[in-house]
Amino acid sequence: MNKEILRLAIPNILSNISIPLLSTVDTALMGRLSEAHIGAVGVGAMIFNFVYWNFGFLRMGTTGLTAQAYGQNNTLDIANNLVRAVLVALILAGMIMILQVPFGQASIYLMNATGEQRFLLEEYFYIRIWAAPATLALFAFFGWFFGMQNAVFPLILTIIINVVNIVLSYVFVWQLNMGVAGVAWGTVVAQYVGLLGAIFLFFKKYTTYLQYFKKESILKLNELKRFLIINRDIFIRTVCLTFAFGFFYSQSSTEGELMLAVNVILMQFVNWMSYAVDGFAFASESLVGKYVGANNESKTRKAIRLSFFWGMIMALLYSLFYYGFGENLLYVFTDKSNVIEASLPFLFWMALFPVLSTPCYIWDGVFIGMTASIAMRNCMILAFVVFFLSYYLLTDYGNHGLWLTLCIFMISRTVFQWLVFQKRGLELR
């Protein structure tokens, strides 16, 4: 089981780590320009995280359903899950494109951007929005590959996307002096390159499933209803999660450009950790889903237990690394001495955050593999309530209170998920 977990987790970790590498490069490129540029790209990325994380059900729901079909050796459901996910992705992307102006204006307003930062943020947003169709379709492909117990294809695709993105961003920003627009266009082009790569890899290995792509089975009412209900619950859960992080950025903006720049940089620490830990969460999605589908209770429980074991080892390594080298890492993101000096008092949160937050990431993977979307949704709503209560109780403590609130939020997610699993076990839905 350890070998099976690591076979899935290691490619996932390598793939996931390359994602914050991209935002790290973007932040570093902007960090050499001005505080306004750092904040604009950081807030702009958060807006798109809010959009795309909310549609993360296209990956998560597809992984859980496909993994269970894989465990049952149900080739018809395996094929149909991919087509349903891609169709839903393209419909949602079309809606985003149609509503881009009102959505963009509302998002920028809620992020409290003003002056030069607002101008830069608008420029970034209305370019990067054109990546939506490719980004959402990639969610569907990634989820399906994970459900098929294939972590290598997502690794290949993520590396391709991020290498293309980093190279183009560098060329556009430093060679062509395009500033924020260069970072945005680099992302757009890279996403479409990634989508073409996903289609190529599908045809390379999975062409046998083409014979099962039939309209009548894809639109079968009961299966389509289950797919949509699971994705609805994951969507509600993710809205709460992204709204919490969006609120974090919004409140950072009210502290001024300097403190926003500090929190944008510190959130890169969080991203590096969370994407690495998610490697084990993704492995648990695939394995738990497969063994639930095969109705193998002993292996399901073993996969859950060992996913937590490996996830916490990863978390501890990150905590130790941030404790020892946190100050040195600040210089990767910016050369502005005032931003670095303002960040130092908050570095200890970076050492605490991995250990405090990792259990909820692993629980998410377990719940997705079990397709326990209702329980997942309800636990997040309860944690979301705790988040806001904590913020208003700690609002007088400034940025320290903001980081403590975020830690309480992650701990609350873990507690609620653990309690509901203790009550229902593998019967959880």
C-alpha positions, 0 to 999 in steps of 0.5 A: 500500500505504501508503494501504491500511495507513493506511486501516485503521490510522488508524480502528484507532488512534482506536478503540484509543486510546479504550480506555485513555482509559476506564481512564484515566478510571477510574483518575483517578476512583479517584485522587481517592478513595484508594490502595486505590481506585486499586489495587482498580480497577487490579487488578480491570481486570487480572483482567478483562484476564486473562479477556478477553485469554485469549478474544481468539482470538475476535477474532484468529482470526476476523480471520485466517480472515475476511480470508483468505476475503475475499481468496479471495472465499469468501462462505460461509466469510465468513458462517460465520466470524462465526456460529461465533465468536459461538456460541463466545463465548456458550458461553464467556460462559455458562461464566464466569457459572456459575463466577464465584464460584470464579473470582473468589475464586481471582483475588482471592487470586492478586492478593494483595489484603488489607483494604479493597482486597480488599473493594473488589475483590470489589465491582468483580469481581462486578458487572463479570462480568455484562458477559461475554456482551456483551464476548465477543460483541463480540470476534467482531463486531470480528474479523469486521469487521476481516477484512472490511477494515472498520476504521470499524465497530469505531471507531464501536462503540468510541467509543460504548462508551467514551463511554457508559462514561465518562459513566455512570462519572462520574455513578455515582461523583461524582453518585450516590457509588457508588464502585467499584461505579459504575465497574463498572456503567458498564462493564456497561451500555456493553458491552451498548449496544455489542453492540446497536450491532454487531448494528445495523451488521451488518444495516445493511451485511451483510444479504446474508450472512444467506442463507449462515447454514446450520447444516450448513455452520456445523458442517462438521467440517473447517472447524469443526476448523480454527477451533477449532485456530487459536483453541486455539493463540491461546488458549494464547499469550494465557494466557502473555501475560496471566499475565505481566502478571498476575504483574507486578501480583501482584508489585507488590502485594507491594511495598505499596499505594503501589508497586501504585498507582505501577505501575497508573498507569505501566501506563496509559502502556503501555496508551496506547502499545500500543493505538495501535501495535496500530492498525498490528498490526490493519492487518497482520492484515487486509492480510496475511490478505487477500493470503495468501488471494489467494495474492499473495506480493509484496503480502503481503511489502510489507504486512509491511514497511510495517506495521513501518515505520509501527509503529516511527514510532508507537513513536518518537513515543510514546517522545519524548512520554513522555520530554518530558511523562511527569511532567506526565502523572502529574497526569492520573491522581492528585493524591496527591503521594506517589504522584507522587513514588514514580512519578518514578524509574520514568518512564524505563522509559516512554520505553524501552518503546515502542521495545523492545516495538513489533516484537512487536506487529506480528509478532503481527498478521503471524502472525494474518493468516497464521493461523500460530497454532502458531508464534505459540503456540510463540514466546510459550511460549519468551518466557514461560520467558525472562520468569520466568528474568529475574524471578528473576535480577533480583528483588533490584532491586525495581521496576526489576527488575520493569520490566526483566523486562517489557522483556526479555519483549517483546524475547524475543517479537520475537526468537523471532518473527523467527527463526521467520519467517526460517526458514519465511517465508510457509509458516509455520503 
